[in-house]
């Protein structure tokens, strides 16, 4: 990436800002596009001190065309990620995860058609798995509006690859955790909720029996997957990006409490109705396709990744405050 011009949409958010840190460190010229929508986790603090330009804009707006001029790589991470929010306001989720991406792809096609595009999707597109582990041949059957919208956004990228020759790749990410993740919301996944409670020595509440299993991925491994997916032979493909190990939510919560060492503990509680409607049960990704075709494999084990995450937040306690 040394000397490359890289555009990162959603670059002020959790995964996007970690990618920006990595790209700047490699010597890339980085341009960030982020709408800074309240409660989505984006913050200028995430890129403090970095030599990157920031355009505060929706990716579907015409003004992003100027940012895309001359881009070598476009990492398209923008979007709404809350499953519960998508059910409360489905139109907003469809707008941000589908329509804005449609307009953005048109802008890329017009302004920078030779750019390499890597798009982040989600394992939520599969819905409740019919078999484990879940590979890319598993049917897509989302259980919430967010999964529907993300799948549509992913398929738009595939259409622009096949119909117009845009060099796109989509990555279906599993549960991602690590530094710069927003911790003050209960709607952005279970891991930031668990991490916040552990850091404050509070109770971690598990819905159901806590035995549902997940594979969890440290954000540095996600960044490496996005860079690996820039390989030309990955163009037009969709890949799962998950871990080779999975754990029960109870195991993850107890591990966090032990690592934090602040007396936090775990209790189980019945499912709230709105969460139970969109729960997918146990899930484990099969990421052998990206391993075999691109050479990416996760390298961070859960205990190490969580320990590094807790250290980061102890050193940057402002992440615990509302933004």
Buried (B, 14 or more C-beta within 10 A) or exposed (E): BEEBBBBBBBBBBBBBBBBBBBBBEBEBBBBBBBBBBEBBBBBBEBBEEBEBEBBEBBBBBEEBBEBBEEBBBBBBBBBBBBBBBBBEBBEBBBBBBBBBBBBBBBBBBEBBEEBBBBBBBBBBBBBEBEEBBBEBEBEBBBBBBBBBBBBBBBBBBBBBBEEEEBBBBBBBBBBBBBBBBBBBBEBBBBBBBBBBBBBEEBBBBBBBEBEBBBBBBBBBBBBBBBBBBBBEEBBBBBBBBBBBEBBBBBBBBBBBBEBBEEEBEBEBEEEEEEBEEBBBEBBBBBBBBBBEBBEBBBEBEBEEBBBBBBEBBEEEEEBBEEB
